[in-house]
Amino acid sequence: MMSAQKITISPLSPTSRFKHMNLFIWNIQGAGNNETLNILREHIRKHRPYIVALVETCVSRARAQLTCEKIGFRNCFRVEAQGFQGGIWVLWNEDEIEVEILNSHTQFVMVEMMSPG
């Protein structure tokens, strides 16, 4: 099982909209199997991130939608995998954080995050 590392990038400015926000990013290398999803759900339960970003999901279309629903967030933006390669998912709950997708490509997703309301 993966171990999580806590890395502090920079202190929040006094004008920051967030006092504390967890973001979980994982190069999941295939989001389609139940064992991987169980590990992911355990990390979500333990760390309670506002946003989860998964890269290299290798799953697309209907199966991707079903898998996103199983993860447990109400909102999901996906860049579809190309065959069995790539794929980026961004998941969040709109009552906890507002997310606006600014741009996306097969290699990235640019988002703006705001406190709800």
Secondary structure by P-SEA (a helix, b strand, c coil): cbbbbbbbcccccccccccbbbbbbbcccccccaaaaaaaaaaaaaccccbbbbcccccccaaaaaaaaaacccbbbbcccccccbbbbbbbbcccbbbbbcccccccccccccccc
